[in-house]
Amino acid sequence: MKKLLLLGLCPLLGNAADTIRPLDVKLGLWESTTTSEMTGMPPIPDELLAKMTPEQRSRMEAAAKARGAQSKKAPSVHQSCVTKESLAKAQNFGNDDRLSCQRNIIRSSSTAQDIRFECDVSGIKSTGNIHVEAVNPEHVKGTSQVEAAGGRNNMTIKVNFESRWIGPDCSAMKK
């Protein structure tokens, strides 16, 4: 499930392929405020479900419901250091060869990007849309929606974020 959430969150800035234009944003320390909403149950391949005891399934379902309820509460805030290298990898989903994703760039400019993706990771299929907008070089906002299915479960993850540039020096980044 973390991979699915990362797929929705990691494309805050950057480019997905040679044809995408990087957003016109400042390099350095950024702070992002993210809200997310998860509905449904985590997709789990049938092979893994078959190995779970009824108690394990029950605990997993309770944990998923708790995460879904918690995701609707407080936004999360984190900092990241944006470099030329990270801009080059962000829309490429971290350049992780283990992820089998197809990306379709709908729109790409220095101020906005729209990407549709389809992934198949360990029997979990997900599709989604990402919209990122550079309001100005110091402010970025965006949304993503991921639909994931695997085994008998389906899950939807909706993410909204706003990011603001803090400054050129990343040494003050909160860990």
C-alpha positions in Angstrom: 0.0 0.0 0.0 2.9 2.4 0.7 4.0 2.0 -3.0 0.5 3.1 -4.1 0.5 6.1 -1.8 3.9 7.0 -3.0 2.7 6.8 -6.6 0.1 9.4 -5.6 2.5 11.6 -3.7 5.9 11.4 -5.3 5.1 13.4 -8.5 5.1 16.7 -6.7 7.6 18.2 -9.1 9.6 17.1 -12.1 9.4 15.2 -15.4 8.2 11.8 -16.5 10.0 11.3 -19.8 12.0 13.2 -22.3 8.9 14.9 -23.7 7.9 16.4 -20.4 9.0 20.0 -19.5 10.1 20.5 -15.9 8.1 22.9 -13.9 9.6 26.4 -13.5 10.2 26.2 -9.7 13.0 27.2 -7.4 15.5 24.7 -6.2 16.1 24.2 -2.5 14.0 23.5 0.6 10.2 23.0 0.1 7.5 22.3 2.6 4.4 20.4 1.5 1.1 20.0 3.2 -0.8 16.9 2.0 -4.3 15.7 2.6 -5.3 12.3 1.5 -8.4 10.1 1.6 -8.4 6.4 1.3 -11.5 4.3 0.7 -11.9 0.6 0.3 -9.6 -2.2 1.3 -5.9 -2.6 0.3 -5.6 -4.8 -2.8 -4.0 -8.0 -1.8 -3.2 -10.8 -4.4 -5.2 -14.0 -3.9 -2.0 -16.0 -3.2 -1.2 -13.8 -0.2 -4.8 -13.8 1.1 -4.8 -17.6 0.9 -1.9 -17.7 3.4 -3.6 -15.4 5.9 -5.5 -16.7 8.9 -9.0 -15.3 9.6 -7.5 -13.4 12.5 -4.8 -11.9 10.3 -7.4 -10.8 7.7 -9.5 -9.3 10.5 -6.6 -7.3 11.9 -5.7 -6.1 8.4 -9.2 -5.0 7.7 -9.4 -3.1 11.0 -6.0 -1.4 10.3 -7.1 -0.4 6.8 -10.4 1.1 8.2 -8.4 3.0 10.9 -6.0 4.4 8.2 -8.9 5.4 6.1 -10.5 7.3 9.0 -7.2 8.9 10.0 -6.5 10.0 6.4 -9.6 12.2 6.5 -8.3 14.1 9.6 -5.2 16.2 9.9 -3.1 17.0 6.9 0.6 15.9 6.9 3.4 18.3 6.6 6.9 17.4 5.4 9.9 19.0 3.9 12.0 18.0 1.0 15.1 19.2 -0.8 14.4 19.8 -4.5 17.5 19.5 -6.7 17.9 19.4 -10.5 18.3 15.6 -10.1 15.1 15.2 -8.0 13.2 17.2 -10.6 14.5 14.8 -13.2 13.3 11.7 -11.3 10.0 12.8 -9.6 7.5 12.2 -12.4 9.5 9.1 -13.3 8.2 7.6 -10.0 11.7 7.7 -8.5 13.1 5.9 -11.6 12.3 2.6 -9.8 12.8 -0.3 -12.3 10.7 -2.6 -10.2 7.5 -0.6 -10.9 5.9 -1.6 -14.2 4.2 1.7 -15.1 3.0 3.2 -18.3 2.7 7.0 -18.3 0.8 9.1 -20.8 1.6 12.7 -20.7 -1.6 14.6 -21.3 -0.2 18.1 -20.9 3.2 19.4 -20.0 4.4 23.0 -19.7 6.6 25.0 -17.3 3.4 25.8 -15.2 1.3 22.6 -15.4 1.5 18.9 -15.9 -1.2 16.3 -16.3 -0.2 12.6 -16.4 -2.3 9.4 -16.6 -0.6 6.2 -15.4 -1.2 2.5 -15.2 0.9 0.2 -13.1 1.1 -3.5 -12.4 3.1 -4.2 -9.2 3.1 -7.8 -7.9 -0.4 -8.5 -9.2 -1.8 -5.2 -8.0 -3.1 -3.1 -10.8 -3.5 0.7 -10.4 -4.5 3.5 -12.6 -4.5 7.2 -11.8 -4.3 10.8 -12.8 -1.9 13.4 -11.6 -2.3 17.2 -11.9 0.5 19.5 -10.8 0.5 23.2 -11.2 3.3 25.7 -10.5 1.3 28.7 -9.4 4.6 30.6 -9.4 8.2 29.6 -8.8 7.7 29.4 -5.1 4.2 27.7 -4.9 3.1 24.4 -6.3 -0.2 22.6 -5.9 -1.7 19.4 -7.2 -3.9 16.5 -7.0 -3.8 12.8 -7.7 -6.3 10.0 -7.7 -5.3 6.3 -7.7 -7.6 3.4 -8.2 -6.0 0.1 -7.2 -7.3 -3.5 -7.5 -5.9 -6.8 -6.6 -7.3 -10.0 -5.3 -10.8 -9.3 -4.1 -10.2 -5.8 -2.9 -10.3 -2.3 -4.4 -9.0 0.9 -3.0 -9.2 4.6 -4.0 -6.6 7.1 -2.9 -7.2 10.8 -3.4 -4.4 13.2 -2.6 -4.3 17.0 -2.5 -1.1 19.0 -1.8 0.3 22.5 -1.6 4.0 23.1 -1.5 5.8 26.3 -0.8 9.5 27.2 -1.3 11.3 27.8 2.0 14.7 28.9 0.7 17.7 27.8 -1.3 19.5 26.0 1.6 18.3 22.5 2.5 20.5 22.2 5.6 17.6 23.4 7.8 15.4 20.5 6.7 13.4 18.9 9.4 14.1 15.2 9.6 
